[in-house]
Amino acid sequence: MPRTLVVSSNLASVGYDPNTRMLEVQFHSGGTYQYSGVPQSVYADLMAASSHGRFFDRYVKKARYPYKKIA
């Protein structure tokens, strides 16, 4: 999945597939994870957030979307 580089101390890049509602996040720590069932509006808000890491923590991680580590 193509990802976009983001300016963040925690996140390196973010991708999204609207057909499967799959959010893909690569962290600076090296791990890449896929989060399923994420609405496109959450992805859009994540990309527009002034702090990508803070938004991710609050609205993706703490929302407990199912996820798996892919790399």
All heavy atoms as TSV, in Angstrom:
chain	resi	resn	atom	element	x	y	z
A	1	MET	N	N	0.851	-1.175	0.000
A	1	MET	CA	C	0.000	0.000	0.000
A	1	MET	C	C	0.900	1.243	0.000
A	1	MET	O	O	1.819	1.332	0.805
A	1	MET	CB	C	-0.868	-0.045	1.266
A	1	MET	CG	C	-1.619	1.212	1.563
A	1	MET	SD	S	-2.571	1.183	3.118
A	1	MET	CE	C	-3.394	-0.380	3.059
A	2	PRO	N	N	0.637	2.178	-0.884
A	2	PRO	CA	C	1.436	3.415	-0.885
A	2	PRO	C	C	1.207	4.196	0.414
A	2	PRO	O	O	0.086	4.256	0.913
A	2	PRO	CB	C	0.897	4.201	-2.075
A	2	PRO	CG	C	0.117	3.226	-2.884
A	2	PRO	CD	C	-0.333	2.145	-1.959
A	3	ARG	N	N	2.287	4.732	0.943
A	3	ARG	CA	C	2.196	5.531	2.172
A	3	ARG	C	C	2.765	6.920	1.907
A	3	ARG	O	O	3.631	7.106	1.069
A	3	ARG	CB	C	2.950	4.857	3.318
A	3	ARG	CG	C	2.304	3.570	3.784
A	3	ARG	CD	C	2.940	3.060	5.077
A	3	ARG	NE	N	4.366	2.835	4.976
A	3	ARG	CZ	C	4.925	1.655	4.681
A	3	ARG	NH1	N	4.182	0.609	4.450
A	3	ARG	NH2	N	6.228	1.531	4.636
A	4	THR	N	N	2.286	7.874	2.689
A	4	THR	CA	C	2.744	9.258	2.615
A	4	THR	C	C	3.624	9.543	3.820
A	4	THR	O	O	3.245	9.213	4.956
A	4	THR	CB	C	1.534	10.220	2.624
A	4	THR	OG1	O	0.692	9.909	1.508
A	4	THR	CG2	C	1.980	11.665	2.555
A	5	LEU	N	N	4.784	10.141	3.596
A	5	LEU	CA	C	5.649	10.536	4.700
A	5	LEU	C	C	4.963	11.626	5.509
A	5	LEU	O	O	4.322	12.516	4.934
A	5	LEU	CB	C	6.988	11.045	4.182
A	5	LEU	CG	C	7.854	10.034	3.424
A	5	LEU	CD1	C	9.096	10.716	2.877
A	5	LEU	CD2	C	8.225	8.864	4.317
A	6	VAL	N	N	5.084	11.557	6.827
A	6	VAL	CA	C	4.516	12.575	7.701
A	6	VAL	C	C	5.603	13.118	8.621
A	6	VAL	O	O	6.587	12.439	8.905
A	6	VAL	CB	C	3.323	12.038	8.536
A	6	VAL	CG1	C	2.149	11.693	7.638
A	6	VAL	CG2	C	3.726	10.837	9.382
A	7	VAL	N	N	5.413	14.347	9.069
A	7	VAL	CA	C	6.336	14.965	10.013
A	7	VAL	C	C	5.815	14.662	11.409
A	7	VAL	O	O	4.789	15.198	11.841
A	7	VAL	CB	C	6.434	16.485	9.780
A	7	VAL	CG1	C	7.340	17.122	10.810
A	7	VAL	CG2	C	6.918	16.773	8.372
A	8	SER	N	N	6.501	13.756	12.092
A	8	SER	CA	C	6.063	13.304	13.408
A	8	SER	C	C	7.251	12.686	14.124
A	8	SER	O	O	8.114	12.082	13.485
A	8	SER	CB	C	4.946	12.259	13.252
A	8	SER	OG	O	4.652	11.624	14.476
A	9	SER	N	N	7.273	12.810	15.425
A	9	SER	CA	C	8.357	12.182	16.184
A	9	SER	C	C	8.122	10.684	16.352
A	9	SER	O	O	9.033	9.935	16.680
A	9	SER	CB	C	8.495	12.840	17.559
A	9	SER	OG	O	7.294	12.693	18.292
A	10	ASN	N	N	6.892	10.217	16.110
A	10	ASN	CA	C	6.548	8.816	16.304
A	10	ASN	C	C	6.245	8.098	14.989
A	10	ASN	O	O	6.704	6.984	14.771
A	10	ASN	CB	C	5.336	8.713	17.243
A	10	ASN	CG	C	5.070	7.316	17.714
A	10	ASN	OD1	O	5.947	6.470	17.713
A	10	ASN	ND2	N	3.844	7.049	18.105
A	11	LEU	N	N	5.469	8.732	14.110
A	11	LEU	CA	C	5.052	8.105	12.856
A	11	LEU	C	C	5.981	8.526	11.720
A	11	LEU	O	O	6.340	9.687	11.612
A	11	LEU	CB	C	3.624	8.522	12.493
A	11	LEU	CG	C	2.552	8.435	13.574
A	11	LEU	CD1	C	1.209	8.864	13.022
A	11	LEU	CD2	C	2.471	7.051	14.164
A	12	ALA	N	N	6.324	7.564	10.866
A	12	ALA	CA	C	7.163	7.857	9.709
A	12	ALA	C	C	6.321	8.057	8.454
A	12	ALA	O	O	6.556	8.981	7.677
A	12	ALA	CB	C	8.174	6.743	9.481
A	13	SER	N	N	5.336	7.178	8.245
A	13	SER	CA	C	4.493	7.274	7.060
A	13	SER	C	C	3.132	6.649	7.343
A	13	SER	O	O	2.993	5.801	8.223
A	13	SER	CB	C	5.152	6.605	5.855
A	13	SER	OG	O	5.355	5.220	6.097
A	14	VAL	N	N	2.147	7.076	6.539
A	14	VAL	CA	C	0.765	6.619	6.726
A	14	VAL	C	C	0.159	6.349	5.362
A	14	VAL	O	O	0.318	7.134	4.431
A	14	VAL	CB	C	-0.073	7.696	7.462
A	14	VAL	CG1	C	-1.520	7.259	7.595
A	14	VAL	CG2	C	0.517	8.019	8.827
A	15	GLY	N	N	-0.553	5.219	5.245
A	15	GLY	CA	C	-1.274	4.893	4.025
A	15	GLY	C	C	-2.700	4.493	4.364
A	15	GLY	O	O	-3.004	4.144	5.510
A	16	TYR	N	N	-3.564	4.531	3.353
A	16	TYR	CA	C	-4.962	4.174	3.589
A	16	TYR	C	C	-5.575	3.607	2.318
A	16	TYR	O	O	-5.351	4.131	1.226
A	16	TYR	CB	C	-5.762	5.399	4.040
A	16	TYR	CG	C	-7.181	5.075	4.426
A	16	TYR	CD1	C	-7.465	4.422	5.610
A	16	TYR	CD2	C	-8.236	5.405	3.592
A	16	TYR	CE1	C	-8.773	4.105	5.966
A	16	TYR	CE2	C	-9.544	5.098	3.938
A	16	TYR	CZ	C	-9.803	4.439	5.134
A	16	TYR	OH	O	-11.094	4.134	5.479
A	17	ASP	N	N	-6.345	2.534	2.481
A	17	ASP	CA	C	-7.099	1.948	1.379
A	17	ASP	C	C	-8.581	2.102	1.693
A	17	ASP	O	O	-9.099	1.421	2.582
A	17	ASP	CB	C	-6.739	0.479	1.207
A	17	ASP	CG	C	-7.443	-0.175	0.025
A	17	ASP	OD1	O	-8.480	0.357	-0.450
A	17	ASP	OD2	O	-6.967	-1.229	-0.421
A	18	PRO	N	N	-9.279	3.002	0.979
A	18	PRO	CA	C	-10.692	3.233	1.285
A	18	PRO	C	C	-11.586	2.039	0.965
A	18	PRO	O	O	-12.646	1.878	1.566
A	18	PRO	CB	C	-11.053	4.445	0.424
A	18	PRO	CG	C	-10.043	4.463	-0.661
A	18	PRO	CD	C	-8.790	3.856	-0.092
A	19	ASN	N	N	-11.175	1.180	0.033
A	19	ASN	CA	C	-11.985	0.012	-0.320
A	19	ASN	C	C	-12.043	-1.003	0.810
A	19	ASN	O	O	-13.084	-1.629	1.028
A	19	ASN	CB	C	-11.454	-0.652	-1.595
A	19	ASN	CG	C	-11.559	0.262	-2.790
A	19	ASN	OD1	O	-12.553	0.954	-2.968
A	19	ASN	ND2	N	-10.522	0.296	-3.612
A	20	THR	N	N	-10.938	-1.171	1.521
A	20	THR	CA	C	-10.895	-2.144	2.621
A	20	THR	C	C	-10.939	-1.479	3.998
A	20	THR	O	O	-10.970	-2.170	5.004
A	20	THR	CB	C	-9.608	-2.993	2.538
A	20	THR	OG1	O	-8.469	-2.123	2.643
A	20	THR	CG2	C	-9.557	-3.767	1.234
A	21	ARG	N	N	-10.908	-0.134	3.997
A	21	ARG	CA	C	-10.865	0.651	5.246
A	21	ARG	C	C	-9.663	0.245	6.106
A	21	ARG	O	O	-9.746	0.130	7.314
A	21	ARG	CB	C	-12.177	0.513	6.017
A	21	ARG	CG	C	-13.336	1.129	5.269
A	21	ARG	CD	C	-14.681	0.867	5.879
A	21	ARG	NE	N	-14.705	0.902	7.319
A	21	ARG	CZ	C	-15.603	1.542	8.044
A	21	ARG	NH1	N	-16.560	2.211	7.463
A	21	ARG	NH2	N	-15.565	1.503	9.358
A	22	MET	N	N	-8.535	0.055	5.429
A	22	MET	CA	C	-7.302	-0.362	6.085
A	22	MET	C	C	-6.341	0.819	6.195
A	22	MET	O	O	-6.011	1.451	5.190
A	22	MET	CB	C	-6.629	-1.478	5.284
A	22	MET	CG	C	-5.383	-2.033	5.921
A	22	MET	SD	S	-5.711	-3.107	7.330
A	22	MET	CE	C	-6.579	-4.451	6.543
A	23	LEU	N	N	-5.923	1.110	7.420
A	23	LEU	CA	C	-4.931	2.147	7.693
A	23	LEU	C	C	-3.602	1.459	7.942
A	23	LEU	O	O	-3.526	0.519	8.733
A	23	LEU	CB	C	-5.347	2.956	8.927
A	23	LEU	CG	C	-4.389	4.058	9.376
A	23	LEU	CD1	C	-4.457	5.232	8.402
A	23	LEU	CD2	C	-4.735	4.517	10.782
A	24	GLU	N	N	-2.559	1.919	7.273
A	24	GLU	CA	C	-1.228	1.340	7.449
A	24	GLU	C	C	-0.301	2.413	7.984
A	24	GLU	O	O	-0.238	3.514	7.425
A	24	GLU	CB	C	-0.720	0.794	6.116
A	24	GLU	CG	C	0.536	-0.034	6.238
A	24	GLU	CD	C	0.854	-0.742	4.935
A	24	GLU	OE1	O	0.159	-1.718	4.594
A	24	GLU	OE2	O	1.797	-0.294	4.250
A	25	VAL	N	N	0.387	2.101	9.066
A	25	VAL	CA	C	1.251	3.076	9.730
A	25	VAL	C	C	2.646	2.481	9.918
A	25	VAL	O	O	2.790	1.379	10.460
A	25	VAL	CB	C	0.665	3.488	11.101
A	25	VAL	CG1	C	1.593	4.480	11.801
A	25	VAL	CG2	C	-0.725	4.080	10.941
A	26	GLN	N	N	3.649	3.222	9.471
A	26	GLN	CA	C	5.040	2.849	9.730
A	26	GLN	C	C	5.563	3.800	10.797
A	26	GLN	O	O	5.399	5.025	10.700
A	26	GLN	CB	C	5.880	2.968	8.467
A	26	GLN	CG	C	7.335	2.594	8.706
A	26	GLN	CD	C	8.188	2.801	7.466
A	26	GLN	OE1	O	7.887	3.633	6.614
A	26	GLN	NE2	N	9.247	2.028	7.363
A	27	PHE	N	N	6.172	3.226	11.816
A	27	PHE	CA	C	6.716	4.002	12.930
A	27	PHE	C	C	8.217	4.198	12.755
A	27	PHE	O	O	8.888	3.382	12.130
A	27	PHE	CB	C	6.439	3.286	14.257
A	27	PHE	CG	C	4.979	3.196	14.577
A	27	PHE	CD1	C	4.219	2.116	14.152
A	27	PHE	CD2	C	4.351	4.198	15.299
A	27	PHE	CE1	C	2.869	2.027	14.440
A	27	PHE	CE2	C	2.997	4.127	15.585
A	27	PHE	CZ	C	2.254	3.035	15.153
A	28	HIS	N	N	8.726	5.266	13.335
A	28	HIS	CA	C	10.175	5.505	13.299
A	28	HIS	C	C	10.938	4.368	13.979
A	28	HIS	O	O	12.081	4.105	13.635
A	28	HIS	CB	C	10.528	6.843	13.962
A	28	HIS	CG	C	10.166	8.028	13.134
A	28	HIS	ND1	N	10.709	8.283	11.890
A	28	HIS	CD2	C	9.297	9.040	13.356
A	28	HIS	CE1	C	10.195	9.388	11.395
A	28	HIS	NE2	N	9.327	9.877	12.257
A	29	SER	N	N	10.287	3.692	14.901
A	29	SER	CA	C	10.933	2.572	15.597
A	29	SER	C	C	11.141	1.378	14.678
A	29	SER	O	O	11.823	0.424	15.048
A	29	SER	CB	C	10.090	2.153	16.802
A	29	SER	OG	O	8.811	1.705	16.377
A	30	GLY	N	N	10.547	1.438	13.478
A	30	GLY	CA	C	10.769	0.389	12.494
A	30	GLY	C	C	9.578	-0.502	12.225
A	30	GLY	O	O	9.526	-1.153	11.202
A	31	GLY	N	N	8.609	-0.578	13.117
A	31	GLY	CA	C	7.457	-1.440	12.911
A	31	GLY	C	C	6.448	-0.827	11.958
A	31	GLY	O	O	6.297	0.389	11.884
A	32	THR	N	N	5.773	-1.701	11.206
A	32	THR	CA	C	4.686	-1.280	10.328
A	32	THR	C	C	3.456	-2.096	10.695
A	32	THR	O	O	3.519	-3.326	10.792
A	32	THR	CB	C	5.037	-1.495	8.845
A	32	THR	OG1	O	6.240	-0.771	8.551
A	32	THR	CG2	C	3.933	-1.012	7.935
A	33	TYR	N	N	2.336	-1.403	10.889
A	33	TYR	CA	C	1.104	-2.049	11.346
A	33	TYR	C	C	-0.047	-1.682	10.434
A	33	TYR	O	O	-0.090	-0.580	9.884
A	33	TYR	CB	C	0.749	-1.596	12.762
A	33	TYR	CG	C	1.715	-2.072	13.816
A	33	TYR	CD1	C	2.925	-1.428	14.014
A	33	TYR	CD2	C	1.409	-3.169	14.624
A	33	TYR	CE1	C	3.821	-1.859	14.980
A	33	TYR	CE2	C	2.287	-3.606	15.594
A	33	TYR	CZ	C	3.499	-2.951	15.772
A	33	TYR	OH	O	4.373	-3.384	16.734
A	34	GLN	N	N	-1.005	-2.609	10.319
A	34	GLN	CA	C	-2.242	-2.352	9.601
A	34	GLN	C	C	-3.397	-2.385	10.594
A	34	GLN	O	O	-3.511	-3.321	11.387
A	34	GLN	CB	C	-2.475	-3.387	8.507
A	34	GLN	CG	C	-1.528	-3.234	7.345
A	34	GLN	CD	C	-1.809	-4.234	6.239
A	34	GLN	OE1	O	-2.329	-5.312	6.469
A	34	GLN	NE2	N	-1.434	-3.860	5.016
A	35	TYR	N	N	-4.247	-1.369	10.519
A	35	TYR	CA	C	-5.419	-1.227	11.386
A	35	TYR	C	C	-6.652	-1.352	10.510
A	35	TYR	O	O	-6.795	-0.616	9.528
A	35	TYR	CB	C	-5.397	0.133	12.095
A	35	TYR	CG	C	-4.223	0.279	13.015
A	35	TYR	CD1	C	-2.980	0.654	12.525
A	35	TYR	CD2	C	-4.345	0.020	14.368
A	35	TYR	CE1	C	-1.873	0.766	13.366
A	35	TYR	CE2	C	-3.244	0.137	15.220
A	35	TYR	CZ	C	-2.027	0.499	14.706
A	35	TYR	OH	O	-0.943	0.601	15.541
A	36	SER	N	N	-7.543	-2.285	10.839
A	36	SER	CA	C	-8.704	-2.533	9.989
A	36	SER	C	C	-9.957	-1.846	10.516
A	36	SER	O	O	-10.093	-1.574	11.707
A	36	SER	CB	C	-8.944	-4.036	9.845
A	36	SER	OG	O	-9.143	-4.636	11.096
A	37	GLY	N	N	-10.860	-1.554	9.565
A	37	GLY	CA	C	-12.134	-0.947	9.912
A	37	GLY	C	C	-12.073	0.534	10.210
A	37	GLY	O	O	-13.004	1.087	10.803
A	38	VAL	N	N	-11.001	1.199	9.801
A	38	VAL	CA	C	-10.829	2.621	10.094
A	38	VAL	C	C	-11.601	3.450	9.061
A	38	VAL	O	O	-11.353	3.325	7.856
A	38	VAL	CB	C	-9.338	3.007	10.083
A	38	VAL	CG1	C	-9.159	4.495	10.340
A	38	VAL	CG2	C	-8.560	2.187	11.100
A	39	PRO	N	N	-12.540	4.294	9.499
A	39	PRO	CA	C	-13.281	5.128	8.547
A	39	PRO	C	C	-12.364	6.107	7.816
A	39	PRO	O	O	-11.354	6.558	8.360
A	39	PRO	CB	C	-14.271	5.895	9.433
A	39	PRO	CG	C	-14.344	5.124	10.704
A	39	PRO	CD	C	-13.002	4.470	10.873
A	40	GLN	N	N	-12.737	6.421	6.588
A	40	GLN	CA	C	-11.940	7.353	5.798
A	40	GLN	C	C	-11.848	8.714	6.486
A	40	GLN	O	O	-10.845	9.407	6.369
A	40	GLN	CB	C	-12.518	7.496	4.391
A	40	GLN	CG	C	-11.594	8.236	3.460
A	40	GLN	CD	C	-11.958	8.050	2.000
A	40	GLN	OE1	O	-12.945	7.408	1.672
A	40	GLN	NE2	N	-11.157	8.605	1.121
A	41	SER	N	N	-12.885	9.097	7.226
A	41	SER	CA	C	-12.869	10.382	7.929
A	41	SER	C	C	-11.771	10.420	8.993
A	41	SER	O	O	-11.150	11.461	9.219
A	41	SER	CB	C	-14.232	10.672	8.557
A	41	SER	OG	O	-14.567	9.662	9.499
A	42	VAL	N	N	-11.509	9.288	9.655
A	42	VAL	CA	C	-10.435	9.228	10.655
A	42	VAL	C	C	-9.084	9.384	9.964
A	42	VAL	O	O	-8.207	10.112	10.449
A	42	VAL	CB	C	-10.506	7.921	11.476
A	42	VAL	CG1	C	-9.277	7.744	12.362
A	42	VAL	CG2	C	-11.777	7.893	12.317
A	43	TYR	N	N	-8.915	8.728	8.809
A	43	TYR	CA	C	-7.670	8.885	8.056
A	43	TYR	C	C	-7.472	10.342	7.637
A	43	TYR	O	O	-6.385	10.903	7.804
A	43	TYR	CB	C	-7.677	7.976	6.828
A	43	TYR	CG	C	-6.602	8.305	5.829
A	43	TYR	CD1	C	-5.258	8.074	6.113
A	43	TYR	CD2	C	-6.915	8.880	4.608
A	43	TYR	CE1	C	-4.264	8.389	5.206
A	43	TYR	CE2	C	-5.929	9.195	3.687
A	43	TYR	CZ	C	-4.608	8.956	3.992
A	43	TYR	OH	O	-3.617	9.278	3.093
A	44	ALA	N	N	-8.528	10.961	7.106
A	44	ALA	CA	C	-8.431	12.354	6.660
A	44	ALA	C	C	-8.081	13.271	7.827
A	44	ALA	O	O	-7.230	14.171	7.689
A	44	ALA	CB	C	-9.740	12.790	6.008
A	45	ASP	N	N	-8.714	13.051	8.961
A	45	ASP	CA	C	-8.423	13.872	10.143
A	45	ASP	C	C	-7.000	13.630	10.655
A	45	ASP	O	O	-6.342	14.563	11.107
A	45	ASP	CB	C	-9.441	13.599	11.252
A	45	ASP	CG	C	-10.829	14.122	10.920
A	45	ASP	OD1	O	-10.972	14.911	9.953
A	45	ASP	OD2	O	-11.777	13.723	11.619
A	46	LEU	N	N	-6.535	12.388	10.580
A	46	LEU	CA	C	-5.159	12.073	10.979
A	46	LEU	C	C	-4.169	12.845	10.118
A	46	LEU	O	O	-3.226	13.460	10.627
A	46	LEU	CB	C	-4.905	10.567	10.853
A	46	LEU	CG	C	-3.461	10.092	10.985
A	46	LEU	CD1	C	-2.893	10.407	12.364
A	46	LEU	CD2	C	-3.359	8.598	10.690
A	47	MET	N	N	-4.402	12.844	8.814
A	47	MET	CA	C	-3.476	13.514	7.912
A	47	MET	C	C	-3.531	15.032	8.062
A	47	MET	O	O	-2.554	15.714	7.790
A	47	MET	CB	C	-3.757	13.102	6.462
A	47	MET	CG	C	-3.540	11.617	6.210
A	47	MET	SD	S	-1.899	11.016	6.713
A	47	MET	CE	C	-0.899	11.681	5.393
A	48	ALA	N	N	-4.659	15.560	8.515
A	48	ALA	CA	C	-4.814	17.009	8.688
A	48	ALA	C	C	-4.421	17.480	10.088
A	48	ALA	O	O	-4.320	18.683	10.331
A	48	ALA	CB	C	-6.255	17.414	8.402
A	49	ALA	N	N	-4.187	16.563	11.011
A	49	ALA	CA	C	-3.918	16.921	12.409
A	49	ALA	C	C	-2.593	17.670	12.547
A	49	ALA	O	O	-1.628	17.387	11.836
A	49	ALA	CB	C	-3.891	15.664	13.273
A	50	SER	N	N	-2.558	18.590	13.492
A	50	SER	CA	C	-1.310	19.320	13.747
A	50	SER	C	C	-0.275	18.409	14.401
A	50	SER	O	O	0.925	18.630	14.258
A	50	SER	CB	C	-1.579	20.541	14.622
A	50	SER	OG	O	-2.153	20.149	15.852
A	51	SER	N	N	-0.736	17.388	15.118
A	51	SER	CA	C	0.149	16.376	15.690
A	51	SER	C	C	-0.359	15.005	15.270
A	51	SER	O	O	-1.343	14.499	15.814
A	51	SER	CB	C	0.188	16.472	17.219
A	51	SER	OG	O	0.894	15.364	17.754
A	52	HIS	N	N	0.301	14.412	14.273
A	52	HIS	CA	C	-0.119	13.100	13.779
A	52	HIS	C	C	-0.034	12.043	14.884
A	52	HIS	O	O	-0.928	11.217	15.017
A	52	HIS	CB	C	0.751	12.665	12.592
A	52	HIS	CG	C	0.703	13.607	11.443
A	52	HIS	ND1	N	-0.437	13.855	10.713
A	52	HIS	CD2	C	1.666	14.383	10.885
A	52	HIS	CE1	C	-0.172	14.723	9.758
A	52	HIS	NE2	N	1.096	15.069	9.842
A	53	GLY	N	N	1.035	12.081	15.652
A	53	GLY	CA	C	1.225	11.093	16.716
A	53	GLY	C	C	0.156	11.181	17.790
A	53	GLY	O	O	-0.368	10.161	18.238
A	54	ARG	N	N	-0.170	12.386	18.211
A	54	ARG	CA	C	-1.188	12.571	19.243
A	54	ARG	C	C	-2.560	12.127	18.736
A	54	ARG	O	O	-3.306	11.441	19.435
A	54	ARG	CB	C	-1.240	14.029	19.698
A	54	ARG	CG	C	-2.123	14.234	20.916
A	54	ARG	CD	C	-2.104	15.667	21.420
A	54	ARG	NE	N	-0.747	16.147	21.659
A	54	ARG	CZ	C	-0.262	17.296	21.188
A	54	ARG	NH1	N	-1.017	18.110	20.483
A	54	ARG	NH2	N	0.973	17.654	21.440
A	55	PHE	N	N	-2.872	12.506	17.490
A	55	PHE	CA	C	-4.150	12.102	16.909
A	55	PHE	C	C	-4.213	10.582	16.794
A	55	PHE	O	O	-5.225	9.965	17.148
A	55	PHE	CB	C	-4.354	12.733	15.529
A	55	PHE	CG	C	-5.708	12.432	14.948
A	55	PHE	CD1	C	-6.758	13.310	15.115
A	55	PHE	CD2	C	-5.933	11.251	14.244
A	55	PHE	CE1	C	-8.016	13.024	14.593
A	55	PHE	CE2	C	-7.171	10.954	13.723
A	55	PHE	CZ	C	-8.218	11.844	13.906
A	56	PHE	N	N	-3.140	9.962	16.293
A	56	PHE	CA	C	-3.097	8.510	16.147
A	56	PHE	C	C	-3.340	7.830	17.490
A	56	PHE	O	O	-4.139	6.895	17.584
A	56	PHE	CB	C	-1.755	8.061	15.556
A	56	PHE	CG	C	-1.575	6.583	15.590
A	56	PHE	CD1	C	-2.160	5.786	14.623
A	56	PHE	CD2	C	-0.857	5.981	16.614
A	56	PHE	CE1	C	-2.021	4.413	14.679
A	56	PHE	CE2	C	-0.718	4.609	16.671
A	56	PHE	CZ	C	-1.297	3.819	15.695
A	57	ASP	N	N	-2.659	8.292	18.517
A	57	ASP	CA	C	-2.799	7.679	19.840
A	57	ASP	C	C	-4.241	7.778	20.336
A	57	ASP	O	O	-4.800	6.799	20.826
A	57	ASP	CB	C	-1.852	8.348	20.836
A	57	ASP	CG	C	-1.912	7.695	22.205
A	57	ASP	OD1	O	-1.602	6.493	22.297
A	57	ASP	OD2	O	-2.285	8.387	23.172
A	58	ARG	N	N	-4.838	8.929	20.190
A	58	ARG	CA	C	-6.168	9.172	20.744
A	58	ARG	C	C	-7.286	8.515	19.936
A	58	ARG	O	O	-8.208	7.946	20.502
A	58	ARG	CB	C	-6.413	10.677	20.839
A	58	ARG	CG	C	-7.744	11.031	21.491
A	58	ARG	CD	C	-7.875	12.512	21.710
A	58	ARG	NE	N	-6.902	12.952	22.715
A	58	ARG	CZ	C	-6.487	14.196	22.845
A	58	ARG	NH1	N	-6.941	15.146	22.064
A	58	ARG	NH2	N	-5.604	14.519	23.784
A	59	TYR	N	N	-7.213	8.598	18.604
A	59	TYR	CA	C	-8.356	8.201	17.777
A	59	TYR	C	C	-8.178	6.901	17.001
A	59	TYR	O	O	-9.128	6.418	16.386
A	59	TYR	CB	C	-8.721	9.328	16.816
A	59	TYR	CG	C	-9.160	10.560	17.538
A	59	TYR	CD1	C	-8.316	11.664	17.641
A	59	TYR	CD2	C	-10.401	10.622	18.161
A	59	TYR	CE1	C	-8.704	12.801	18.329
A	59	TYR	CE2	C	-10.799	11.756	18.860
A	59	TYR	CZ	C	-9.952	12.836	18.932
A	59	TYR	OH	O	-10.345	13.953	19.626
A	60	VAL	N	N	-6.974	6.331	17.035
A	60	VAL	CA	C	-6.770	5.033	16.386
A	60	VAL	C	C	-6.361	4.000	17.435
A	60	VAL	O	O	-7.071	3.019	17.651
A	60	VAL	CB	C	-5.718	5.116	15.248
A	60	VAL	CG1	C	-5.481	3.746	14.637
A	60	VAL	CG2	C	-6.153	6.112	14.184
A	61	LYS	N	N	-5.253	4.249	18.093
A	61	LYS	CA	C	-4.756	3.271	19.068
A	61	LYS	C	C	-5.750	3.063	20.215
A	61	LYS	O	O	-6.121	1.932	20.529
A	61	LYS	CB	C	-3.408	3.734	19.608
A	61	LYS	CG	C	-2.726	2.734	20.498
A	61	LYS	CD	C	-1.352	3.218	20.913
A	61	LYS	CE	C	-0.701	2.241	21.862
A	61	LYS	NZ	N	0.598	2.741	22.318
A	62	LYS	N	N	-6.197	4.141	20.824
A	62	LYS	CA	C	-7.118	4.020	21.962
A	62	LYS	C	C	-8.535	3.655	21.533
A	62	LYS	O	O	-9.340	3.248	22.368
A	62	LYS	CB	C	-7.102	5.287	22.804
A	62	LYS	CG	C	-5.793	5.435	23.562
A	62	LYS	CD	C	-5.763	6.620	24.468
A	62	LYS	CE	C	-4.424	6.650	25.216
A	62	LYS	NZ	N	-4.207	7.922	25.895
A	63	ALA	N	N	-8.837	3.761	20.238
A	63	ALA	CA	C	-10.140	3.327	19.726
A	63	ALA	C	C	-10.168	1.810	19.546
A	63	ALA	O	O	-11.215	1.239	19.285
A	63	ALA	CB	C	-10.451	4.026	18.407
A	64	ARG	N	N	-9.007	1.195	19.670
A	64	ARG	CA	C	-8.865	-0.260	19.636
A	64	ARG	C	C	-9.323	-0.907	18.338
A	64	ARG	O	O	-10.001	-1.935	18.346
A	64	ARG	CB	C	-9.569	-0.893	20.830
A	64	ARG	CG	C	-8.961	-0.423	22.142
A	64	ARG	CD	C	-9.537	-1.148	23.301
A	64	ARG	NE	N	-8.897	-0.649	24.516
A	64	ARG	CZ	C	-8.738	-1.364	25.585
A	64	ARG	NH1	N	-9.162	-2.599	25.634
A	64	ARG	NH2	N	-8.152	-0.847	26.646
A	65	TYR	N	N	-8.942	-0.299	17.232
A	65	TYR	CA	C	-9.186	-0.964	15.952
A	65	TYR	C	C	-8.338	-2.227	15.912
A	65	TYR	O	O	-7.204	-2.239	16.406
A	65	TYR	CB	C	-8.792	-0.049	14.782
A	65	TYR	CG	C	-9.707	1.127	14.597
A	65	TYR	CD1	C	-9.318	2.405	14.985
A	65	TYR	CD2	C	-10.971	0.965	14.032
A	65	TYR	CE1	C	-10.173	3.493	14.816
A	65	TYR	CE2	C	-11.819	2.045	13.863
A	65	TYR	CZ	C	-11.415	3.299	14.257
A	65	TYR	OH	O	-12.251	4.361	14.083
A	66	PRO	N	N	-8.862	-3.307	15.328
A	66	PRO	CA	C	-8.040	-4.514	15.192
A	66	PRO	C	C	-6.801	-4.200	14.358
A	66	PRO	O	O	-6.878	-3.465	13.376
A	66	PRO	CB	C	-8.967	-5.486	14.447
A	66	PRO	CG	C	-10.338	-4.958	14.633
A	66	PRO	CD	C	-10.202	-3.460	14.790
A	67	TYR	N	N	-5.673	-4.771	14.743
A	67	TYR	CA	C	-4.422	-4.479	14.027
A	67	TYR	C	C	-3.544	-5.714	13.951
A	67	TYR	O	O	-3.730	-6.676	14.698
A	67	TYR	CB	C	-3.665	-3.337	14.679
A	67	TYR	CG	C	-3.097	-3.657	16.036
A	67	TYR	CD1	C	-1.806	-4.160	16.155
A	67	TYR	CD2	C	-3.842	-3.474	17.189
A	67	TYR	CE1	C	-1.280	-4.463	17.407
A	67	TYR	CE2	C	-3.331	-3.781	18.429
A	67	TYR	CZ	C	-2.042	-4.272	18.538
A	67	TYR	OH	O	-1.524	-4.577	19.762
A	68	LYS	N	N	-2.599	-5.652	13.026
A	68	LYS	CA	C	-1.576	-6.692	12.935
A	68	LYS	C	C	-0.282	-6.049	12.485
A	68	LYS	O	O	-0.274	-5.067	11.727
A	68	LYS	CB	C	-1.986	-7.804	11.973
A	68	LYS	CG	C	-2.114	-7.375	10.527
A	68	LYS	CD	C	-2.503	-8.537	9.641
A	68	LYS	CE	C	-2.693	-8.062	8.204
A	68	LYS	NZ	N	-3.070	-9.152	7.323
A	69	LYS	N	N	0.812	-6.607	12.970
A	69	LYS	CA	C	2.136	-6.136	12.567
A	69	LYS	C	C	2.503	-6.832	11.271
A	69	LYS	O	O	2.397	-8.059	11.173
A	69	LYS	CB	C	3.166	-6.434	13.659
A	69	LYS	CG	C	4.534	-5.874	13.361
A	69	LYS	CD	C	5.493	-6.051	14.513
A	69	LYS	CE	C	6.825	-5.374	14.200
A	69	LYS	NZ	N	7.770	-5.492	15.302
A	70	ILE	N	N	2.920	-6.048	10.271
A	70	ILE	CA	C	3.260	-6.643	8.978
A	70	ILE	C	C	4.745	-6.547	8.670
A	70	ILE	O	O	5.233	-7.183	7.745
A	70	ILE	CB	C	2.440	-6.034	7.827
A	70	ILE	CG1	C	2.698	-4.533	7.685
A	70	ILE	CG2	C	0.959	-6.323	8.017
A	70	ILE	CD1	C	2.190	-3.955	6.384
A	71	ALA	N	N	5.467	-5.733	9.405
A	71	ALA	CA	C	6.924	-5.614	9.193
A	71	ALA	C	C	7.574	-5.060	10.447
A	71	ALA	O	O	6.957	-4.470	11.286
A	71	ALA	CB	C	7.232	-4.720	8.014
